[in-house]
Amino acid sequence: MYEPPQLPYAAAGFSDNPAPAEPPSDSFHSFGDHRYGDIARRVTLLERDNRTLLNTLDGLQQRLRDLEGDLHAQEISRRQTAPPPSAANDHLAIAREYLTCVEQHVHPFAREATNKLGGQLRPEPLHRRIAALTATLFGTPTPTPRTVLDAAGLPPHDTLTTTAAQLCERANGLRRRAKDTGMPFAFDFEYVHGAPLDETWQKPWASCEPDLPIQFVVAPAYLVAERVYAQQLVHTGMPCPA
C-alpha cells in the first residue's frame, strides 16, 4: 500500500508549539483612546448646548408669562376706564359737534379773516390759520375773543369780534360737557412731522392727499380715556425746498 511521504512540520509551515498571539500594539491603544476622548468631548458639548437651550426656554416661558400678565392687567384697566354706555354716547355727541364746529364755524371764520387781510385762499396758508384757531380754542385753558382774533391775525375789536366770541362759547361749552361726564378727555395735537398718516387716529384735511407725509395738525384728535372719538385732521404734502 502506498503511503505519502511524511513532511516535517517545519517544512509544512506548522509547529507542534504555535507561537502565542501578540498583544495589541501601542498604536491600537492610542487610536482607541483618541476616539473615546473625541466622543466624550462631543457629549460634553451636547450637554452644554442642552443646558443653554433649557435656560433659553425657561427665559422665554417667563417672558411669555410676564406678557400674559401685562395683557391681563391692561384688559382690566381698559374695562375700568372704558366709558359707561351713557357717557360713551355723550362723548360721541360731543365728538360730532366738535367736528361740526371745526368744519362749519372755524373754517369759515378763517376764510373770512383771510379775505379781510387781503390774503389768497391757497390751501396751506388757510390751513395754517385754521390750525392757529383750533390751537387757541382747544389747546388753551380759556380762549377769549381777543386771543381768537389774534390767532386769526386780526386786530382787536375787529368786526369779527362777535363771531370770535361765539367760537369761544362753542369750544368752552364742548369742554364743559366733556368734563361733566367724569371721564378723562383730551384734544391731542401730537404728531410726527414728515411721517405717514396713522389711519387709526388721523385723517387728511378734505383737500389734502392721504398718501403724502404730515406737515402739521389742522385740528386735534378728541380722545376719551385714550380712545379716539374724533380723528386728528392734518395737512399733508411735500415740504417746501429750503
Disulfide bonds with the S-S distance in Angstrom:
none
